[in-house]
Amino acid sequence: MLRSVAALVLDELAVFEFGVICEVFGLDRSEDGLPVLDFRVCGPEANVPLRATSGGVLITPDHGLDGLQGADLVAVGATRLRAFPEPVLEALRAAHAAGATILSVCSGVFVLGAAGLLDGRRCTAHWNAVDDLRERHPLALVEPDLLYVDEGDLVTSAGTAAGIDACLHIVRRELGSAVVNGIARRMVVPPQREGGQRQYVDQPVPECSVDTLAPVLDWMLEHVDQDHSVAALAGRAGMSARTFARRFAAETGTTPVRWLTLQRVLRSQRLLEDTDLSVEEIAHECGFGGAALLRHHFRRQVGVSPADYRRSYGCGADSVAARMRAAGR
């Protein structure tokens, strides 16, 4: 259960990536019925300003490295540094050994590597830093194309937007879809992008126009329980199948099939949390056709079986409220 978050900041920190951590974990959204986390900003020394990559900006942490102790999550923001003080690395290793999940946003992954936490573990980084990461930490299993990688107690992410995805993924994993949907709604971002999506699309993005696939996407969500061929969707959009597939990738970053599968998994999560429908019934409600296919995609996306997910997150509004109270609401 996620109750406390320590944001570790270092010299040459990237303000935007640090802001992502603060926005997801550090804001009081109790007026929206969301849990308030114990959030603290920690640096090598308390009350000693640190330089940001943006000229003239200083960040002053109100906690030293002792603030990492007891945190459920330690979030390491991006920094231009590649060498780090040994006390910082010792504190990070100690927090991990004590049971904290360690999250890195963008180049914060180099801090994890210097602490030895990436050895033999899958991880990712911004696409322009993966070669440097491999060279500095040859024992790390670097996945160069992914938005984020969840290794349980170690979550790494690529650039700025992928950092948002990773932070929201942790919220969903620890506090459930009701909480992450509330945060995402306030941030005006998608509540979940699939971590296995590519960081960027190789083909050029077509010129912007007034046309959008939003009406088709909305229709797909309203009829998520139905089968949808690319040809039929293209016809609804008034495009050829090839043009539709290209436009779909440009707008969503993925294919129609993968996008629809993700939406079906998201709906199944909500039904597992908020209803007592059987897994077979939920599979049909979400368009999977049967429980076996739901289990396959659910485990691939969420990392656990539907039954295990339901045991963790319960059924109905009372269990959601209980999770919020346990998280410090």
C-alpha positions in Angstrom: 0.0 0.0 0.0 1.3 3.4 -1.0 1.3 5.8 2.0 4.5 7.8 1.8 6.7 9.1 -1.0 10.2 10.6 -0.8 11.3 12.6 -3.9 15.1 12.5 -4.1 16.6 15.6 -5.8 20.2 16.3 -6.7 22.2 19.1 -8.3 21.5 19.8 -12.0 17.9 18.5 -11.6 15.3 18.8 -14.4 12.5 21.0 -13.1 9.7 19.5 -15.4 10.5 15.9 -14.4 10.6 16.9 -10.7 7.3 18.6 -11.2 5.8 15.4 -12.6 6.6 13.6 -9.3 5.2 16.5 -7.3 2.0 16.7 -9.4 1.2 13.0 -9.1 2.2 12.3 -5.5 2.5 15.6 -3.7 -0.8 17.5 -4.2 -3.6 17.5 -1.7 -6.7 16.4 -3.7 -8.8 15.5 -0.7 -11.6 17.8 -2.0 -11.9 15.2 -4.8 -12.1 12.4 -2.3 -8.6 11.2 -3.1 -6.0 10.1 -0.6 -3.3 12.5 0.7 0.1 10.9 0.7 3.0 11.8 3.1 5.2 13.5 0.5 8.7 14.9 1.3 11.4 16.3 -0.8 14.9 15.0 0.1 18.3 16.1 -0.9 21.9 15.4 0.2 21.4 18.0 2.9 18.2 19.6 4.3 17.6 23.3 3.5 20.6 23.5 1.1 19.6 24.8 -2.4 20.3 22.6 -5.4 20.8 24.0 -9.0 18.3 23.2 -11.7 19.0 22.8 -15.4 16.8 25.8 -16.0 18.9 28.9 -15.4 18.3 30.8 -12.2 16.1 28.1 -10.6 17.0 26.7 -7.2 15.2 23.9 -5.4 15.6 23.6 -1.6 14.7 20.2 -0.1 13.3 20.4 3.4 14.7 16.9 4.3 18.1 15.4 4.1 18.8 11.8 3.1 17.2 10.6 6.4 13.9 11.5 4.7 14.2 8.4 2.5 13.9 6.2 5.6 10.5 4.5 5.9 9.2 5.8 2.5 7.0 3.3 0.6 8.2 4.9 -2.7 11.5 6.8 -3.4 11.1 8.8 -6.7 14.3 9.9 -8.3 14.0 12.8 -10.7 16.1 13.5 -13.8 19.5 15.1 -13.4 22.4 15.9 -15.7 24.9 14.4 -13.2 26.5 11.1 -13.9 28.6 10.8 -10.7 26.9 10.9 -7.3 28.0 11.3 -3.7 28.4 8.0 -2.0 26.1 9.0 0.9 23.3 9.4 -1.6 23.9 6.0 -3.1 24.1 4.4 0.3 20.8 6.0 1.4 19.1 4.8 -1.8 20.4 1.2 -1.3 19.2 1.3 2.3 15.7 2.5 1.3 15.5 -0.3 -1.3 16.7 -2.9 1.2 14.1 -1.7 3.7 11.4 -2.5 1.2 10.8 0.8 -0.7 9.9 0.8 -4.3 12.4 2.8 -6.3 11.1 4.9 -9.3 13.3 6.8 -11.7 12.1 9.4 -14.2 14.2 9.9 -17.3 17.9 10.3 -16.5 17.2 9.6 -12.8 17.9 6.0 -13.8 21.7 6.8 -13.7 21.4 7.3 -10.0 19.9 3.8 -9.7 22.6 2.4 -11.8 25.4 4.0 -9.7 23.8 2.5 -6.6 24.0 -1.0 -8.2 20.2 -1.4 -8.3 20.0 -2.1 -12.1 22.4 -5.1 -12.1 20.5 -8.0 -13.7 17.3 -6.0 -13.8 15.2 -4.8 -16.8 15.0 -1.0 -17.1 14.6 1.8 -19.6 15.6 5.4 -20.2 15.1 8.2 -22.6 16.0 6.9 -26.1 19.0 9.3 -26.4 20.5 8.0 -23.2 20.2 4.3 -23.6 23.7 3.9 -25.1 25.3 5.8 -22.3 23.3 3.8 -19.8 24.5 0.5 -21.3 28.1 1.7 -21.4 28.1 2.8 -17.7 26.0 -0.1 -16.4 26.7 -3.2 -18.6 24.9 -5.5 -16.2 21.6 -3.7 -16.6 19.1 -5.2 -19.0 18.2 -2.1 -20.9 14.9 -2.0 -22.9 15.5 0.9 -25.3 12.0 1.3 -26.8 9.7 1.1 -23.8 7.9 3.9 -22.1 8.4 2.4 -18.6 9.4 -0.9 -17.1 7.9 -2.3 -13.9 10.1 -4.8 -12.1 8.0 -4.7 -8.9 10.3 -3.0 -6.5 12.0 -1.1 -9.4 10.2 1.1 -11.9 12.1 3.0 -14.6 10.7 5.4 -17.2 11.8 7.2 -20.3 11.3 10.9 -21.0 8.9 13.4 -19.4 5.5 12.1 -20.7 6.7 8.5 -19.9 7.5 9.7 -16.4 3.8 10.7 -16.0 2.8 7.3 -17.3 5.1 5.5 -14.8 3.9 7.6 -11.8 0.2 6.9 -12.7 1.0 3.3 -13.2 2.3 3.0 -9.7 -0.8 4.8 -8.3 -3.0 2.4 -10.2 -0.9 -0.6 -9.0 -1.0 0.5 -5.4 -4.2 2.4 -5.0 -6.5 1.2 -7.8 -8.2 2.6 -10.8 -10.6 4.9 -8.9 -7.7 6.9 -7.5 -5.6 7.0 -10.6 -8.6 8.1 -12.7 -9.3 11.0 -10.3 -5.7 12.2 -10.5 -5.5 11.8 -14.3 -8.7 13.7 -14.7 -7.3 16.7 -12.7 -4.1 16.5 -14.7 -6.0 16.1 -18.0 -3.9 13.1 -19.1 -4.8 9.5 -20.0 -5.1 7.4 -16.8 -2.9 4.7 -18.4 -0.7 4.2 -21.4 0.7 0.8 -22.0 4.3 0.6 -20.9 5.2 -1.6 -23.9 4.4 1.2 -26.3 7.3 2.5 -28.3 8.9 5.8 -27.1 8.5 7.4 -30.5 7.1 6.6 -34.0 9.7 6.2 -36.7 7.4 7.6 -39.5 6.8 11.3 -39.7 3.7 12.7 -38.0 1.2 13.9 -40.7 0.3 17.5 -40.9 -2.3 18.7 -38.4 -5.8 19.2 -39.6 -9.2 19.8 -38.2 -10.0 16.1 -38.6 -9.5 13.9 -35.6 -10.2 10.3 -34.7 -11.8 11.2 -31.4 -15.4 10.4 -32.5 -14.2 6.9 -33.6 -12.3 6.4 -30.4 -15.4 7.4 -28.4 -17.6 5.1 -30.4 -15.1 2.2 -29.8 -15.2 2.9 -26.0 -19.0 2.8 -26.1 -19.0 -0.5 -27.9 -15.9 -2.1 -26.4 -17.7 -5.4 -26.0 -18.0 -5.7 -29.8 -15.6 -7.0 -32.4 -13.9 -4.2 -34.4 -12.0 -4.8 -37.6 -9.6 -2.2 -38.9 -11.5 -2.1 -42.2 -14.8 -1.4 -40.4 -13.3 1.3 -38.2 -11.7 2.8 -41.3 -15.1 2.9 -43.0 -16.6 4.6 -40.0 -13.8 7.2 -40.2 -14.3 7.6 -43.9 -10.7 6.5 -44.7 -8.9 3.7 -46.4 -7.6 1.0 -44.0 -4.0 2.1 -44.6 -4.7 5.7 -44.0 -6.7 4.9 -40.9 -3.9 2.8 -39.4 -1.4 5.5 -40.0 -3.6 8.2 -38.5 -4.5 6.0 -35.5 -0.8 5.5 -34.7 -0.1 9.2 -35.0 -2.9 10.1 -32.6 -2.6 7.3 -30.1 1.0 6.0 -30.4 -0.2 2.4 -31.0 -2.3 0.2 -33.2 -6.1 -0.1 -33.1 -5.9 -3.6 -31.8 -3.5 -2.8 -29.0 -5.4 0.3 -28.0 -8.7 -1.6 -27.9 -7.1 -4.4 -25.9 -5.8 -1.8 -23.3 -9.3 -0.2 -23.0 -10.8 -3.6 -22.5 -8.3 -4.4 -19.7 -9.0 -1.0 -18.1 -12.8 -1.6 -18.1 -12.2 -5.1 -16.7 -10.2 -3.6 -13.8 -13.1 -1.3 -13.0 -15.6 -4.1 -13.1 -13.4 -6.3 -10.9 -13.2 -3.5 -8.4 -16.8 -2.3 -8.4 -19.0 -5.3 -9.2 -19.3 -8.9 -8.1 -19.6 -10.2 -11.7 -17.7 -13.4 -12.4 -14.5 -13.3 -14.5 -16.4 -15.0 -17.3 -19.1 -12.4 -17.2 -16.6 -9.6 -17.2 -14.8 -11.1 -20.1 -17.9 -10.9 -22.2 -18.8 -7.4 -20.9 -15.3 -6.2 -22.1 -15.3 -7.9 -25.4 -12.7 -10.7 -24.7 -15.2 -13.5 -25.5 -14.1 -15.7 -22.7 -12.2 -15.8 -19.4 -9.1 -17.4 -20.8 -8.4 -14.5 -23.2 -9.2 -12.0 -20.5 -6.7 -13.7 -18.1 -4.0 -13.7 -20.8 -4.3 -10.0 -21.6 -4.9 -9.0 -18.0 -1.8 -10.7 -16.7 0.2 -9.3 -19.6 -0.9 -5.8 -18.9 -1.4 -5.6 -15.1 1.1 -8.3 -14.0 -1.4 -10.4 -12.0 -4.4 -12.5 -12.7 -7.9 -11.0 -12.5 -8.7 -13.1 -9.4 -5.6 -11.8 -7.6 -6.4 -8.3 -8.6 -9.9 -8.6 -7.2 -8.5 -10.1 -4.0 -6.2 -7.0 -3.6 -8.7 -4.4 -4.5 -12.0 -5.8 -3.4 -15.5 -5.2 -4.7 -17.6 -2.0 -4.5 -17.2 1.5 -3.2 -16.6 0.5 0.4 -13.3 -1.2 -0.5 -12.2 1.8 -2.5 -12.9 4.0 0.5 -11.0 1.6 2.7 -8.0 1.8 0.5 -8.1 5.6 0.6 -8.3 5.6 4.4 -5.4 3.1 4.6 -3.3 5.5 2.3 -3.8 8.3 4.8 -7.0 10.0 3.7 
